[in-house]
């Protein structure tokens, strides 16, 4: 349905669309044109029924900004990273990932979740993306103390259209002063992502006119993963998409995504997502994550093959 504002609030700055999906109410509206080149997802949500959950964050090839408007996470813990637990954390920035994380929430979540392309995030955050790889960081530590003020204003504003207006203005202002990615890195990313991670790194380096070593250094700084690491995540995401369609065998998916065989596919799923292709297909999700078990209330989730 299309409403003005949200939660029954008076008409706000523009129309938003509110839908119930499983146990979540999701709020969207068309993205601001100035943000579109940098975004992959932009959604607000709150729980229809408050209940604690535990879920697995699966690498998406994007960086994430999560604005918490109510209860914070109890913990976000990166698997395979020593000392990778965040402790209690509210609004946060998540860098580009190549391994899973576990998020634990006590219930009562209300948030806005924005996914950025890696180079969009580089421009927004204004820092080397390699410093955020596989990390979940408090928003103030990345965007400064003014980010805390923005979160407070968003939380105190009950109208969703007005919330989106506030956040859009803040994002546009910061993007307008952010660092420009190197054109060569942008071209390399388009080649790699356009091939779903299949294009050889040597060929990409030749295409952009850099040595392979120099490409790896600059690409890693601005994207957050090496070209090889990015290719692994892109192949994984391609496989997840094909799994979600349900029309191809694991053997066919392995071939289509450039894995040596089905065993290679299974190993990559375990390394990148901490799960198997079969478990991924059977999984359900909370917003942005794959539900782990009965601890993630299935009434809050909607069918999905991934993040």
N, C-alpha and C positions, 0 to 999 in steps of 0.2 A: 504494500500500500504506500501511497505518497502522502506525506503529512508535512505540516509546517511545524518546526520545532521538534520536540520529542517528549516522551513521558507525559503527554497531555499538556505541555507548556503552551503559552500563547504563541501566536505566529511570530517567527523570527526573521532572520535576514534572507532566507531562501528556502526552497522546497528540498526536503530530504526524503529518501525512501527507507522505510523501516520494514524489515522482514524477520519473522521468527524462523530460525533454522535449528532444529533440535531444541536444546535447552538454552540457546542464545538468541537475544534480539540483536540484529545487525543493522547498522545505519550507514547508508552511503548517499552520495550525490555525485554528479559529474565533476571530474577533477578540474581544477583551475588550469587554463591553457598554459600558463607559465610554469606549471609544475609537471605537466605531462611527460616531457623528455626525460625526467629524472625518476619517475615513479614506476613501480610494478603493482602496488596495491595500496589502498587507502580506505580504512573502514573503522567505524566506531562500533562498540558492542557492549552489552551488559547481560548479566545472567538472568534468565527468566525464573530460575529456581536456584537459590544460593546453596552451594555444596562444595566441599573441598575436592580438589582433583590433583592428579600427578600425570604429567604428559611428557612425551619426548619431542624435543625440537629437532627437526630434520633439516640439514643444509638445503637452502633454496637458491643459492647463487646470488642472493641479494643481501643488503644490510638493512637492519630494522631499527626503527625508532618506535618505542612503545611508551605512550603517555598514560600513566595510571591515574584514574580519576576517583578511585575508591581504595579497596584493600590492596596492599602490596603483595608481591610474591614472598613466600617463606624462604625460598632459595631457587637459584638457577645454577645448576652444577654441570660443567662441561666434562663429558666423559673422556678419559684418556689424557687429561691435562692436569699435572700436579698442582694442587692448590687452586683448582678451577671452580670452586664454589663461591658464590657471591654473598651468601648470607641473605638476610632480609633486604629486599630491594624493591623499590616502587617503579618510577619512570626510569627507563633505561635505553641504552644504545647497544645493539648487538652487531658486531662486525661480521664480515663474510666468514663462512664456516666451511670446514671440510670434515667435521665429525659431529656426532649428536650431543645434545645436552638434555638434562632432565629439569623440568620446571615444576615446582610444588607451590600450590596456591591454597590458602585456607578457605576460599569461597568468598562471594561478594565482590567479584571482579567487575569493574567497569573501566573501559580503556579506549584509546584510539591507537590503532596499529598501522604504521606506514612503512612499506617496504620500498627501498630505493635501489636503483641500479648501482653497482659498485662505484662507477664514476660519478653518479649523482650524489652518492654518499660522500665521496672524496671532496666534492665541491661544497656540500652542506656542512660537513664536520670540520673542514679546513685543516686537516692533519693527515699524515701518511696513514692509509688504510691498513698497512702492515702492522701498525701499533694496536689495532683493534681486532685482528684476526682471532677467531674462536673465543672472544671475550664478551661478557655482558657487563657493561659499565654504567654506573649511575649517570643520569643525563647531565647533571651539573659538571661532572668531571670532563665532559666532552664539549658541551655547548655553553658552559659558563653559568654564573649565578643567575643571570637573567632567565635561564631556562626554568629555574625553580619558580620564579614569579609567573611565568607563562603557565606552568602546570597548575598553580594555585588559581589563576584566573579561569582556566578551562574547567577545573573541578567545581568552581563556584557558579559557573554558567550552566543553567539547566537546559537551555535551548540548543539543540544539536546543530542547527544551521549557524547560530552565532559562534558555537565552538569551532566549527570548520572554518568560519571566516577568520577567527583569531589565529588559528594554527596556520592557515594559508598565508596570512600576512607575515607571520613570523618566518615561515619557511622561505617565502619569496625574498624577503629582506636579506636573509642570510645567504641564500643562493646567489643573490645579486652581487655579493662581495666575496664569494668563495674563490678559491684558486681554480684556474682553468686547467683541466687535464691536458697532457701532451697530446697533440693530434695523432701522433704515432701510436700511443697507447689506446686511444679511442678506436683507431682503425684496427689495431690488433684485437681488441675486445670484440668488435663487430665481426671480424673474421672467425674468431674462435667460437663465439656464442652462436653465430649464424650457421656454423657447421655442427652445432651441438657437441663441441669438443673434439671433433674428428680431424680437423685440419692439423697437419704436423707443425710443430713449433718452428722448425727450420724454415719451412715455407712461409710462415707468418712473418718471421724476421726478414726474410728476403723481400716480402711484399711491402713492409713498412720502411725498408732501407736501413735497418740497424743490424749490428752484430747480435748473435743469439744471446750472448752474455749481457749486453747492454739492455736488450729487450727484457730479459728476465728481471734485471734490477729495477728498471723503471716501471714495468708492469706490476711487479710485486708491491712496490711502494704505493701505487695509485689504485690498484684493484684489491689488494689484501692477500691474495694467494699468488703463487707462481703460475705461469702459463700452464704448466703440467698439472698443478693442483686444481686450477680452474677447469681444465679439460676433464678431469676426473669427476668433478661435481656436475658439470654440464652433461656428461654422458649418463651419470646417475639420474639427473632430472629427466632426461629424455626417456630413459628406461621406465621411470615412475609414470610418466605421461602415457607411454604405450601400455603399461600394466593397467592403468586406469581405464583404458578403452576396452580391455577384456577380449580383444579379438585376435591376439597373437600369442603363440607359445613362448615359453622362456627361451627356447633355442632360437626362435626367430628374433626375439627381442635382443638376445645376446649378439647376434649377427648384425642387426640393424644399428646397434649402438656402439659397435666397435670393440666388444669384449671378445677375448680369445675363444671362450666357450661358456657354457652355463656355470661351471665351477668358478670361473673368473667373475662372472656377474654376481654370484652369491657372495664371494669374498669381498667385493666392492660394496655391496649392500651392508654387510656386517661392519666393515670398516667405516663407511660414511654415515650410515643410519643406525647401526647397532641392531639391525633386524634382518629378516630374510625377505625376498620378494613376495613369498606367499603370505607372510605375516603383514606385510605392507598392504597387500590387496585386502586382507580381512580387517584391517584396522579401521577405527573411526577417529574423528578428530574433535578437539576443542579448537578455538580460534588460533590458527597458526601452528598447530602441533598435532602429533599423532597420539591418541589416547593409549596409555600403557596397559591398563588392567581395570578391574572393578573399582579401583581407587579413582578412576576418572569416570564420573557418572555418565553412562551412555545416553541418558536423556538430554545431555548438554551437547551432544556431538552430532556431526553430520557425516555421511559416508564420504570418504576421500582416500585417495591412494597416497597422499603426502601432504606436504605443508602448503 
